[in-house]
């Protein structure tokens, strides 16, 4: 019989989809480890969830794009004898700019957060899930994962990695009791646009943005059902299906026009 209390680790938990997932999962009785860069905000969220839902919630602030901070997060979890039953790799950001004039430091931070941190945390906590024959992993990708993204080339490529990695891992873990769900939102009304330097792009006019609450609810239900791929929104699913039959050069031109 297990002597530990299972926890869910949510990255990027201080805002957007991560925050809504934290609220939703707390309401359903999940104990939480919350991490993001916003120390004060994160601590306030943890206190409020404990008060409102009578669960255990631990705030561990960390910039997960830095290897030392990821190790510190892992070590603190180990030191508190916490076992991660559910891992939600939600932290990530994008940047709207031509690659040749983009900041290499920002590109590297994006790769380190969107790809490296997600891979690192999954590798760290997966063996215990596999050993207990129980666990769930949700990686937040995007419909951007299905297409090239001129003017957001590194971001789109990072989400293509998340999609490919998640689908491959789900197959490796088939029948193990551990499931991997890749959540692919379309446009979302959150702080993502501000950090990515979006200025009311055409894409946000064509595809009505979903709310972070809607995405959290959809992602949670999909994860608990063990779905491998969860594309939110009927129009997004239709678009992804049509992309299979569209020349990628044409798709690249269309995406560039949307971002312009």
C-alpha positions in Angstrom: 0.0 0.0 0.0 1.3 3.5 -0.9 2.3 5.6 2.0 2.6 8.9 0.1 0.0 11.4 -0.9 -0.2 11.8 -4.7 0.3 15.3 -6.1 -0.2 17.0 -9.5 2.7 19.2 -10.7 1.5 22.1 -12.9 4.1 24.3 -14.6 3.2 27.8 -15.6 0.6 27.8 -12.9 0.4 31.5 -12.1 -1.7 32.5 -15.1 -3.6 31.4 -18.2 -4.4 27.7 -18.8 -2.1 26.6 -15.9 -3.9 28.7 -13.4 -7.3 27.5 -14.5 -6.1 23.9 -14.4 -4.9 24.5 -10.9 -8.3 25.8 -9.8 -10.2 23.0 -11.6 -8.0 20.2 -10.2 -8.1 21.7 -6.7 -11.9 21.7 -6.9 -11.8 18.0 -7.8 -9.6 17.1 -4.8 -6.1 17.0 -6.4 -3.2 18.0 -4.2 -0.9 20.4 -6.1 2.7 21.4 -6.7 2.5 24.8 -8.5 5.5 26.4 -10.2 6.1 29.5 -12.3 8.4 32.5 -12.2 5.9 34.7 -10.2 6.8 34.0 -6.6 4.3 36.2 -4.8 1.4 35.5 -7.2 2.1 31.7 -7.0 2.1 31.7 -3.2 -1.2 33.6 -3.1 -2.8 31.1 -5.5 -1.6 28.2 -3.3 -3.0 29.7 -0.2 -6.3 30.5 -1.8 -6.7 26.9 -3.2 -5.9 25.4 0.2 -8.5 27.6 1.8 -11.2 27.1 -0.8 -10.8 23.4 -1.5 -9.2 21.9 1.6 -6.4 20.3 -0.5 -2.6 20.5 -0.1 -0.9 23.0 -2.4 2.8 23.8 -2.5 4.2 26.8 -4.4 7.8 26.4 -5.7 8.8 29.4 -7.8 11.2 28.7 -10.6 12.3 29.8 -14.1 12.2 26.4 -15.7 14.2 27.6 -18.7 17.2 27.4 -16.4 18.6 23.9 -15.7 19.6 24.9 -12.1 16.1 25.9 -11.3 14.7 22.7 -12.7 17.0 20.7 -10.5 16.0 22.9 -7.5 12.4 22.2 -8.2 13.0 18.4 -8.5 15.2 18.4 -5.3 12.5 20.2 -3.3 9.8 17.8 -4.4 12.1 14.9 -3.4 13.0 16.5 -0.1 9.3 16.8 0.8 8.7 13.1 -0.1 6.2 14.0 -2.8 5.4 11.6 -5.6 4.0 13.2 -8.8 1.0 11.2 -10.0 0.0 13.8 -12.7 2.4 16.0 -14.6 1.1 19.0 -16.5 3.8 20.6 -18.7 2.0 23.8 -19.5 4.8 26.5 -19.2 5.8 28.0 -22.5 5.9 31.2 -24.6 6.1 32.5 -28.1 7.6 35.5 -30.0 6.4 37.2 -33.1 9.4 38.3 -35.2 11.4 37.4 -38.3 14.0 34.9 -37.3 17.0 36.9 -38.8 16.2 39.9 -36.6 15.0 38.0 -33.5 16.8 37.9 -30.2 18.9 34.7 -30.0 18.7 34.9 -26.2 14.9 34.9 -26.3 14.9 32.1 -28.9 17.2 30.0 -26.6 15.0 30.7 -23.6 12.0 29.6 -25.6 13.6 26.3 -26.6 14.8 25.8 -23.1 11.3 26.3 -21.6 9.0 24.9 -24.4 11.2 21.9 -25.1 14.0 21.2 -22.7 12.1 21.8 -19.4 9.1 19.7 -20.7 11.4 16.8 -21.6 13.5 17.1 -18.4 10.5 17.0 -16.1 8.8 14.1 -18.0 12.0 12.1 -17.8 12.3 12.8 -14.1 8.8 11.7 -13.0 7.9 9.1 -15.6 9.8 6.2 -14.1 7.9 6.4 -10.8 4.6 6.5 -12.7 5.7 3.5 -14.7 6.7 1.6 -11.6 3.4 2.2 -9.9 1.5 1.4 -13.2 -0.5 4.6 -12.7 0.0 8.2 -13.9 -1.0 10.9 -16.3 1.1 13.4 -18.3 -0.4 16.3 -20.2 1.8 18.3 -22.5 0.4 21.6 -23.8 1.3 22.0 -27.5 -0.8 24.1 -30.0 -2.4 23.8 -33.4 0.8 25.5 -34.4 2.4 22.1 -34.0 0.8 21.0 -37.3 2.2 23.6 -39.6 5.3 25.8 -40.3 5.2 29.2 -38.7 7.0 32.0 -40.5 7.5 35.0 -38.2 7.1 32.6 -35.3 9.4 29.9 -36.6 11.0 28.8 -33.3 7.7 28.8 -31.4 5.9 26.7 -34.1 8.9 24.3 -34.3 8.9 23.9 -30.5 5.3 22.9 -30.5 5.9 20.4 -33.3 8.4 18.8 -31.0 5.9 18.7 -28.1 3.4 17.0 -30.4 5.8 14.4 -31.9 7.3 13.7 -28.4 3.9 13.2 -26.8 2.5 10.9 -29.5 5.7 8.8 -29.5 5.7 8.5 -25.7 2.1 7.6 -25.6 2.8 4.7 -27.8 5.8 3.6 -25.7 3.6 3.6 -22.6 0.7 1.8 -24.2 -0.7 -0.7 -21.7 1.5 0.5 -18.8 -1.2 2.3 -16.9 0.4 5.7 -17.7 -1.2 7.9 -20.3 0.2 10.9 -22.2 -2.2 13.6 -23.6 -1.0 16.3 -25.9 -3.4 19.3 -25.7 -3.5 21.5 -28.8 -5.3 24.8 -28.2 -6.0 27.2 -31.0 -6.0 30.9 -30.3 -6.6 31.6 -26.6 -7.6 34.7 -24.7 -4.7 34.9 -22.2 -1.4 36.7 -21.5 0.3 34.7 -24.2 -0.3 37.4 -26.9 1.3 40.1 -24.8 4.5 38.1 -24.2 4.7 37.1 -27.8 4.3 40.7 -28.9 1.0 40.0 -30.8 -0.8 43.2 -31.9 -4.3 42.0 -32.8 -3.2 39.5 -35.6 -5.6 38.4 -38.3 -5.6 34.9 -36.9 -7.3 36.1 -33.7 -10.1 37.6 -35.8 -10.6 34.5 -38.0 -10.6 31.9 -35.2 -12.5 33.1 -32.1 -10.2 32.7 -29.2 -11.2 30.2 -26.5 -11.1 31.1 -22.9 -8.5 29.6 -20.6 -11.4 28.1 -18.5 -12.7 26.3 -21.5 -9.3 25.0 -22.4 -8.6 23.8 -18.9 -11.9 22.0 -18.7 -11.4 20.3 -22.1 -7.7 19.4 -21.3 -8.6 18.0 -17.9 -11.4 15.8 -19.3 -9.2 14.6 -22.2 -6.3 13.8 -19.8 -8.6 11.8 -17.4 -10.0 9.9 -20.3 -6.4 9.0 -21.5 -6.8 10.7 -24.9 -3.6 10.9 -26.8 -4.4 14.0 -28.8 -6.8 16.7 -27.7 -7.4 19.4 -30.3 -9.8 22.0 -28.8 -12.6 23.5 -30.9 -14.4 22.1 -33.9 -12.9 24.7 -36.3 -9.4 23.9 -35.1 -10.0 20.2 -35.7 -11.3 20.8 -39.2 -8.3 23.0 -40.0 -5.9 20.4 -38.7 -7.6 17.8 -40.8 -7.4 20.0 -44.0 -3.8 20.6 -43.4 -3.1 17.0 -44.2 -4.1 17.6 -47.8 -2.5 21.1 -48.3 1.0 21.6 -49.7 3.2 22.8 -46.8 4.7 25.6 -48.9 1.2 27.0 -49.4 0.4 26.6 -45.7 3.7 28.5 -44.9 2.7 31.4 -47.1 -0.8 31.6 -45.6 0.6 31.5 -42.0 3.0 34.3 -42.8 0.2 36.5 -44.2 -1.8 35.9 -41.1 1.1 36.9 -38.9 1.8 40.0 -40.9 
